[in-house]
Amino acid sequence: MFINTVRVSFAKGGEELGFDRDLTANIGYYLKGERLIEFQALGGIIGISHWGVREVEESLSNPDRPTYHFPPVNIISIGQMIGSQIQQASPEATQVIAIGENRFEELKEVIQSLKESIDQLSLEAQQKSDLQAEIQTIEAQLSASKPKATIITECLGSIRRILEGAAGSIFASKLLTKIVALLGG
């Protein structure tokens, strides 16, 4: 039983999503096999089935619970966001945010503070050596005519992890706060 009167071209929908014809066809046959859609006219014209509507309704009325076909609904509404990132439900995933040139002066100050307090950070020899290497890499990037923000960001991430291991130190905590701010959160 099909209750909708809206019919759409499945091929056109796949095209709008950037899918090739084979992938679009496979998705269509899967959804038809699951009784969520039915082909209603030649040319891949589809309509949502009664079961498809019920599945969507169930998903929307209990957004925190998955349905048979859909994961939990997760809607994030943000009015305005600048220089921030969102990541969720991604175990062991990482994000990269690049440091913009407008923050290079601030970065230079943080690097100078790191160099001045490196001996007070209570680091093991290997951590200290790694920290010095990251500092040297950032300084080399900052002296280049076109510093690579992604390399600087990766170095800051590494420095952050080193400082997190030494977070008992007051110096490390202060520096960590500054680095977290540079990394955008």
N, C-alpha and C positions, 0 to 999 in steps of 0.2 A: 504494500500500500504506500503510495507516494503522495505526500500532502503539499509539497511546495509547487508553486506555479512558475517559479523562476528557473529558467534553464540557462546553462552557460556552456561555453565551449571549453572542454577540458584541455584541449591542445593549446588554446590561447592562454589559459591560466598557467599551464606549465611553462609556456614561453615567457610570460611575465615574471615568473619566478626564476628564470634562467635555466630551466631544465631542457635537456635535449628530448627529441621525440621518443626515443626508446625508454628513457627514465619516466617520462610522462605517461606513456602507455602502461608501463609496469605498475606505476602508482595507481592508475585508473583501474586496472584489472584487480589489484589487491583490494582497493576500496569496494569494488563491485563484489568481489568474493566475500568480503566481510559484511555485505548487505548494507553498507553505509551510503552508497550511491547506486544509481541505475542509469545506464545509457538510455536516453529517451528519444534520440533522433540520430539520423546519419550525420557523420562528421564529428563524432565525439561529443555530442550535446548531452549533458548530464543533468540530473536533478538529485537532490538529497532525499534519501529514503526516510520513512518513518523512524527506522532504527537509527539512522544517522542523526536525525533531529533529537531523538531521545538521548543519544550518547552525548551530544553537545549540551543539552539541558542538564543532564546529570553532572557533567563536568563543571558547568557554570554554577549550579546550585550547591555543589560541594567542592569548592575550588582547592581545598587542602588535601583532598583525596584523589588518587588516580582512578580513572575508569578503566574499562577493559582495553580501550584503544588510546586513551590520552593520559599523559602525565598530569600531575597537579598543575593547575593554572597559576601562573606567577605573573602578576602585573605590577610593574613599577611605574609610577607616574611622577615625573620630575619636571617641575616648571622650568628651571634653568640650572645648568650645571656647567662649570668651567674648570678645566684642568683636573677633572676627577675621573675615577673609574668605578665600575660596579662589576663584581664577580661573585657568583654564588653557585652552590651545588657543583663545585668543580674540585674534587679532592686532588691535592697535589698539583694543581694548576698554578701557573705563575702569570703575572701581568707585567708588562713593560710600559712605563710612561717615560717619555724622553724629557730631559731637562732642556728648557728653552734658553736661547742666548741671553734673554733678559734676566736670567738667574745666575749667570756666570760669575758676577761679582760676589754674590752671596756664597756661591760655591767656593770661590777662592778664599773667602774668610773662614769657611768651615774646614777647608784643607789646611790652612795655616794653623787653626786651633788643634787639628788632629796632630800635626807635626810637633807642635809645642807640648802636647800632653801625652804623646805616645809612651813615654817612660812611666807615666803614672797610671796606665790602664790595666796593669796586672795581667798582661798577656803572656802566653807561652811563647817560646822562641819562634815556633813555626807561624803562629798567629801574627806575631809582630812582623816577621818577614813578609807574610802575605799582605798585611796592612800597608807596609812600606811600598810594596810592589804596586798595589792598587792606587796609592797616592801618586807614585811616579807616573803611572799610566794616565791618571786624570790630569796631572800637570803637563804631560806631553801633549795631550789633547787640547788643553786650554792654550798652549803656546802655538798650536797649528793655525794656519790661516782659515781653515774651515773645520773647527772641532766637531767630532762626531758625537752627537748627543746620545746616541744609543750605547756607544762604548762607555761614555761617562756614566750613564744610568746603570749599566751592568756593574761597573766598578763600585758605584755607590751601594748597589744591592749587596755586593760582596762585603764591603766595609760594614754595612748594616748588620749582616750576619755575624761578622767578627765581634762587633761591639755588643750584640745581643748576648754573646757568650761571656762577655765581661761586664754585664749590666750591673753587677754589684758595686762597681766603681762609680763614684759620683761623676768623675770626668766622662766616663763612658756613657752614662745616662744623659748628660747634657748634650754630648755630641750626637748621640743616637736620636734625640729629639730633633736636633737640627737636620740630620740626614733624612729622617722620616718626613719632615716638612718639605725638604727638597724633592723627595720622591713622590710627593703628592698625597701623603696620608700615612 
